[in-house]
Amino acid sequence: MAHEIETFADGSAAFVSARLDAWHRLGTVLPSTFTAEEAMATAHLGGWDVRKRETAAIEPDPAVTALDDLTVGDTAVVRMTSEGVTVLGRALNVPGCYGTVRTHPKTKDAEVLGYVGSQWNPVQNEELADFLNVLTGESGARFETAGSLRDGRHVFITMKMPEAMTIGDGTDDLDLYIAAMNAHDGTASMRAIVSPIRIVCANTQVAALRNARSTWSIRHTSGVASRVAEARESLRLTWKFLEAFQGEAEKMLQTSMRDVDFTNKLRRLFPLPDDAGKRAKDNHDALISQIRHLYSEADTNANIRGSRWAGYQAVTEYLDHFAPVQGADDATALTTRAERVLIQSSVRKLKTAAFDAFALAS
């Protein structure tokens, strides 16, 4: 499956990401998390004004070939070219069928996205972002990605779950995202999910839906704004201050760590078998070197460099975005990692082990 991110004639793309490039290298990477307004502007999601318009069928009529053949009250479909006007036929209304139309973010032309029934109502991209804002309230959730798929037919927005927000019984609170997805072509309901997948393309959208911890959907015949309480209950979201985690994370942030100690912890997290050959040793050295680079030089750790918390963040960043994928060549590794590696239980166990390794008790 291709990324299906909407791209435009000028080379830009309808996608924005916080801090890190997506595997497809499209769109804009902002230096930090962003606001709903920035998502609309940077990902070219704002001002679409999605609306319904009546549809019509064209019935060819041999007796009507030119404008002069029309009489008062006739409704016709015509094509205008530099050579003149051609009558294509009579326009017949199609009861109960409407086209969904948007204002193209670049050309500003009206563009048909799909076909819906009379009860369907649009949910604007701005409403989708506002819904996520209200859904997460004062929890500290921040926008991570936003984009348009399939030439505007589908859109998505994701927010990173903060430590103060949990799902269910609180046993699955780390590295989760709240994602809102909407279909402007009438093919799906608006959905909100909690998933370990950071959506950046069509591939990861599928993976996020398949691995959602909880889901909530609403048909386009209902209002969105009034359904926040229902969505919170369905998604099993609660605001629970994780004192143990927050307290330990703060200590890690305030505690410096020597480079040699960091390297030793990496070697324990990623042990090399005693019987490893030269190639395995070289690969292991490259792994350690890459994580050391994330820890000591990457921009993503600039504000926390040298701390135990930076050590933990370097390991999780490597697992999420740089870990090699077995059985994938260079051309497919990024896609495969985005869709598969992030959902493997072994990856989540490694993240837990990394937190324990960099905690002060270790």
C-alpha positions as CSV (number, residue, x, y, z in Angstrom):
1,M,0.0,0.0,0.0
2,A,1.4,3.4,-0.9
3,H,1.4,6.3,1.6
4,E,-1.5,8.0,-0.3
5,I,-0.6,11.4,1.3
6,E,-2.2,14.1,-0.9
7,T,0.4,15.9,-2.9
8,F,0.0,19.1,-5.0
9,A,1.3,20.4,-8.3
10,D,3.8,22.7,-6.6
11,G,5.5,19.7,-4.9
12,S,4.0,20.4,-1.4
13,A,2.0,17.8,0.5
14,A,-0.9,17.8,2.9
15,F,1.0,16.5,6.0
16,V,2.6,17.9,9.1
17,S,4.7,16.1,11.7
18,A,6.2,17.2,15.0
19,R,10.0,16.9,15.3
20,L,10.6,13.8,13.1
21,D,10.2,13.1,9.4
22,A,7.8,10.4,8.5
23,W,9.1,7.5,6.4
24,H,7.7,9.0,3.2
25,R,9.6,12.3,3.7
26,L,6.6,14.4,2.6
27,G,5.1,17.5,4.1
28,T,6.5,19.7,6.8
29,V,8.3,18.8,10.0
30,L,7.8,21.4,12.8
31,P,10.4,21.6,15.6
32,S,7.9,20.8,18.3
33,T,4.3,19.8,18.8
34,F,1.8,22.2,17.2
35,T,-1.7,23.8,17.7
36,A,-4.9,23.0,15.9
37,E,-4.5,26.2,13.9
38,E,-1.0,25.3,12.9
39,A,-2.2,21.9,11.8
40,M,-4.8,23.4,9.5
41,A,-2.4,25.9,8.0
42,T,0.8,23.7,7.6
43,A,-1.0,20.5,6.4
44,H,-3.2,22.5,4.1
45,L,-6.3,21.3,5.8
46,G,-8.0,24.6,6.6
47,G,-10.7,26.4,4.7
48,W,-12.0,23.4,2.7
49,D,-15.6,24.2,3.5
50,V,-16.9,20.7,2.7
51,R,-20.5,20.9,1.6
52,K,-23.2,18.9,-0.1
53,R,-24.5,19.7,-3.6
54,E,-27.4,18.1,-5.5
55,T,-26.4,15.7,-8.3
56,A,-27.9,15.2,-11.7
57,A,-27.8,12.6,-14.4
58,I,-27.2,13.5,-18.1
59,E,-29.8,12.2,-20.5
60,P,-28.6,12.7,-24.1
61,D,-31.4,14.0,-26.4
62,P,-30.9,14.0,-30.1
63,A,-33.3,16.8,-30.4
64,V,-31.2,19.1,-28.3
65,T,-27.7,19.7,-29.7
66,A,-27.4,23.4,-29.3
67,L,-28.5,26.2,-27.0
68,D,-31.1,27.3,-29.6
69,D,-32.8,23.9,-29.2
70,L,-33.6,24.6,-25.5
71,T,-36.9,26.0,-24.4
72,V,-37.9,27.9,-21.2
73,G,-37.8,25.6,-18.2
74,D,-35.3,23.1,-19.7
75,T,-32.3,22.2,-17.6
76,A,-29.3,21.1,-19.7
77,V,-25.7,20.2,-19.2
78,V,-23.3,22.0,-21.5
79,R,-19.5,21.9,-22.1
80,M,-17.8,25.2,-22.8
81,T,-14.6,25.2,-24.9
82,S,-12.7,27.8,-26.8
83,E,-14.6,26.6,-29.9
84,G,-18.0,27.2,-28.4
85,V,-20.7,25.6,-26.3
86,T,-21.8,22.0,-26.7
87,V,-25.0,20.7,-25.2
88,L,-24.4,17.3,-23.6
89,G,-28.0,16.5,-22.8
90,R,-30.8,17.3,-20.4
91,A,-30.0,17.3,-16.7
92,L,-32.2,15.0,-14.6
93,N,-32.1,15.5,-10.8
94,V,-31.2,12.4,-8.8
95,P,-33.4,12.5,-5.6
96,G,-31.6,11.7,-2.4
97,C,-28.1,11.8,-3.9
98,Y,-25.6,14.5,-3.2
99,G,-22.0,15.2,-4.1
100,T,-19.6,16.2,-1.4
101,V,-17.6,19.2,-2.5
102,R,-14.6,21.0,-1.1
103,T,-12.7,24.1,-2.0
104,H,-9.3,22.9,-3.1
105,P,-6.6,24.2,-0.7
106,K,-4.3,25.3,-3.5
107,T,-6.4,26.1,-6.6
108,K,-9.5,27.2,-4.7
109,D,-11.6,25.4,-7.3
110,A,-14.6,23.3,-6.2
111,E,-13.8,19.7,-6.2
112,V,-16.0,16.6,-5.8
113,L,-14.9,14.1,-3.2
114,G,-17.7,11.6,-3.1
115,Y,-21.4,10.9,-3.0
116,V,-23.7,10.7,0.0
117,G,-27.4,10.6,1.0
118,S,-29.7,13.3,2.2
119,Q,-29.0,12.7,5.9
120,W,-25.3,13.0,5.6
121,N,-23.7,16.2,7.2
122,P,-20.1,17.3,6.7
123,V,-17.6,17.5,9.6
124,Q,-15.1,20.1,8.8
125,N,-11.3,19.5,9.4
126,E,-11.4,22.4,11.9
127,E,-14.1,20.7,13.8
128,L,-12.1,17.5,13.9
129,A,-9.1,19.3,15.5
130,D,-11.3,21.2,17.9
131,F,-13.0,17.9,18.9
132,L,-9.6,16.4,19.8
133,N,-8.7,19.5,21.8
134,V,-11.9,19.3,23.8
135,L,-11.7,15.5,24.2
136,T,-8.3,15.8,25.8
137,G,-9.1,18.9,27.8
138,E,-6.4,20.1,30.2
139,S,-4.5,16.8,30.2
140,G,-1.5,18.1,28.2
141,A,-2.0,16.1,25.0
142,R,-0.3,17.7,22.1
143,F,-0.8,17.5,18.3
144,E,1.8,15.2,16.6
145,T,0.6,14.6,13.0
146,A,-2.1,15.7,10.6
147,G,-2.7,15.0,7.0
148,S,-4.9,14.4,4.0
149,L,-5.2,11.0,2.3
150,R,-6.5,9.9,-1.1
151,D,-6.8,13.4,-2.6
152,G,-8.8,14.8,0.3
153,R,-11.3,12.1,0.7
154,H,-9.9,11.1,4.1
155,V,-8.1,13.1,6.8
156,F,-6.4,12.3,10.1
157,I,-5.1,14.1,13.1
158,T,-3.1,12.5,16.0
159,M,-2.3,13.7,19.5
160,K,0.2,12.1,21.9
161,M,-1.3,10.8,25.1
162,P,0.2,12.6,28.1
163,E,1.3,10.9,31.3
164,A,-1.7,12.4,33.1
165,M,-4.1,10.5,30.9
166,T,-4.8,6.8,31.0
167,I,-6.9,4.3,29.2
168,G,-9.0,1.7,31.0
169,D,-7.3,0.4,34.2
170,G,-4.1,2.4,33.5
171,T,-1.9,-0.6,32.6
172,D,-1.3,0.6,29.1
173,D,-0.5,4.3,29.5
174,L,2.8,4.9,27.7
175,D,3.3,5.6,24.0
176,L,-0.3,5.9,23.1
177,Y,-1.9,8.3,20.6
178,I,-5.4,9.6,20.2
179,A,-6.3,9.8,16.5
180,A,-9.3,11.3,14.9
181,M,-10.1,10.2,11.3
182,N,-12.8,11.5,9.0
183,A,-14.1,10.6,5.5
184,H,-15.4,13.4,3.3
185,D,-16.4,11.0,0.6
186,G,-19.2,9.2,2.6
187,T,-17.3,5.9,2.8
188,A,-16.8,5.9,6.6
189,S,-18.0,7.5,9.9
190,M,-15.9,9.9,11.8
191,R,-13.8,7.9,14.2
192,A,-11.6,8.4,17.2
193,I,-9.2,5.7,18.4
194,V,-6.6,5.2,21.0
195,S,-3.6,3.3,19.5
196,P,0.1,2.8,19.9
197,I,0.6,3.8,16.3
198,R,1.6,7.4,15.3
199,I,-0.4,7.9,12.1
200,V,1.7,9.3,9.2
201,C,0.2,7.7,6.1
202,A,-2.4,5.3,4.8
203,N,-0.2,2.3,5.9
204,T,0.0,3.4,9.5
205,Q,-3.7,4.4,9.5
206,V,-4.6,0.8,8.7
207,A,-2.1,-0.4,11.4
208,A,-3.6,2.0,14.0
209,L,-7.1,0.9,13.3
210,R,-6.1,-2.8,13.5
211,N,-4.3,-2.3,16.8
212,A,-6.6,0.2,18.4
213,R,-7.0,-0.2,22.2
214,S,-10.4,1.5,22.1
215,T,-12.6,3.1,19.4
216,W,-15.5,5.4,19.0
217,S,-17.4,6.4,15.9
218,I,-20.1,8.8,15.0
219,R,-22.2,8.9,11.8
220,H,-22.3,12.1,9.8
221,T,-26.0,12.4,10.6
222,S,-25.1,13.5,14.2
223,G,-23.5,16.5,15.7
224,V,-19.9,16.1,16.9
225,A,-19.4,18.8,19.4
226,S,-22.1,17.5,21.8
227,R,-20.7,14.0,21.9
228,V,-17.4,14.5,23.8
229,A,-18.6,12.9,27.0
230,E,-19.8,9.8,25.0
231,A,-16.5,9.6,23.2
232,R,-14.5,9.8,26.5
233,E,-16.6,6.9,28.0
234,S,-16.4,4.8,24.8
235,L,-12.6,5.3,24.6
236,R,-12.3,4.6,28.3
237,L,-10.2,7.8,28.8
238,T,-9.6,9.0,32.3
239,W,-7.4,11.7,33.8
240,K,-5.3,10.0,36.4
241,F,-2.2,11.6,37.7
242,L,0.5,8.9,37.5
243,E,2.5,10.0,40.5
244,A,5.0,7.2,40.5
245,F,5.8,7.6,36.8
246,Q,5.9,11.4,36.9
247,G,8.0,11.5,40.0
248,E,10.6,9.0,38.6
249,A,10.6,10.8,35.2
250,E,11.3,14.1,36.9
251,K,14.2,12.6,38.9
252,M,15.6,11.1,35.7
253,L,15.4,14.5,34.0
254,Q,17.3,16.2,36.9
255,T,20.0,13.5,37.1
256,S,23.0,13.6,34.8
257,M,24.7,10.5,33.4
258,R,28.2,9.8,32.3
259,D,28.7,8.7,28.7
260,V,30.3,5.5,29.8
261,D,27.3,4.7,32.1
262,F,25.0,5.3,29.2
263,T,26.9,3.0,26.9
264,N,27.0,0.3,29.5
265,K,23.2,0.5,29.9
266,L,22.8,0.2,26.2
267,R,24.9,-3.0,26.1
268,R,22.7,-4.5,28.8
269,L,19.5,-3.5,26.9
270,F,20.9,-4.8,23.6
271,P,23.1,-7.7,24.6
272,L,25.5,-9.3,22.1
273,P,25.6,-13.1,22.1
274,D,29.0,-14.6,23.2
275,D,29.3,-16.5,19.9
276,A,28.5,-13.5,17.7
277,G,30.5,-13.3,14.5
278,K,32.2,-10.3,13.0
279,R,29.2,-9.2,11.0
280,A,26.9,-9.4,14.1
281,K,29.5,-7.5,16.1
282,D,29.8,-4.8,13.5
283,N,26.0,-4.4,13.4
284,H,25.9,-4.3,17.2
285,D,28.5,-1.5,17.2
286,A,26.5,0.4,14.7
287,L,23.4,0.1,16.8
288,I,25.2,1.4,19.9
289,S,26.7,4.2,17.9
290,Q,23.4,5.3,16.5
291,I,21.7,5.4,19.8
292,R,24.7,7.3,21.3
293,H,24.3,9.8,18.5
294,L,20.6,10.3,19.4
295,Y,21.5,10.8,23.0
296,S,24.4,13.2,22.5
297,E,23.8,15.0,19.3
298,A,20.2,14.7,18.0
299,D,18.0,17.9,18.1
300,T,15.2,15.9,19.6
301,N,17.2,15.7,22.9
302,A,18.6,19.2,22.8
303,N,16.7,20.4,25.9
304,I,17.4,17.3,28.0
305,R,20.9,16.3,26.9
306,G,23.1,14.5,29.4
307,S,20.3,13.4,31.7
308,R,19.0,9.9,32.4
309,W,15.7,11.0,30.8
310,A,17.6,11.8,27.6
311,G,19.0,8.3,27.7
312,Y,15.5,6.7,27.9
313,Q,14.2,9.0,25.1
314,A,17.2,8.1,22.8
315,V,16.4,4.4,23.1
316,T,12.6,4.9,22.4
317,E,13.4,7.2,19.5
318,Y,15.7,4.6,18.0
319,L,13.1,1.8,18.4
320,D,10.3,4.0,16.9
321,H,12.2,5.5,13.9
322,F,15.5,3.8,13.2
323,A,15.5,0.2,14.2
324,P,16.3,-2.1,11.2
325,V,13.5,-4.4,9.9
326,Q,14.3,-8.0,9.3
327,G,13.5,-9.2,5.8
328,A,13.0,-5.8,4.3
329,D,15.2,-4.2,1.8
330,D,16.2,-0.5,1.9
331,A,13.2,0.5,-0.3
332,T,10.6,-1.0,2.0
333,A,12.2,-0.9,5.4
334,L,10.7,2.5,6.4
335,T,7.2,1.4,5.4
336,T,7.5,-1.9,7.1
337,R,8.9,-0.4,10.3
338,A,6.0,2.1,10.4
339,E,3.4,-0.5,10.0
340,R,4.9,-3.5,11.9
341,V,7.8,-2.8,14.2
342,L,5.9,-0.3,16.3
343,I,3.2,-2.8,17.1
344,Q,5.4,-5.7,18.1
345,S,5.2,-6.6,21.8
346,S,9.0,-7.0,21.9
347,V,9.3,-3.3,21.1
348,R,7.0,-2.3,23.9
349,K,8.8,-4.6,26.3
350,L,12.1,-3.0,25.3
351,K,10.7,0.4,26.1
352,T,9.6,-0.7,29.5
353,A,13.0,-2.3,30.1
354,A,14.7,1.0,29.0
355,F,12.6,3.0,31.5
356,D,13.6,0.7,34.3
357,A,17.3,0.8,33.2
358,F,17.5,4.6,33.3
359,A,15.4,5.0,36.5
360,L,17.5,6.1,39.5
361,A,17.0,2.7,41.2
362,S,19.0,1.0,38.5
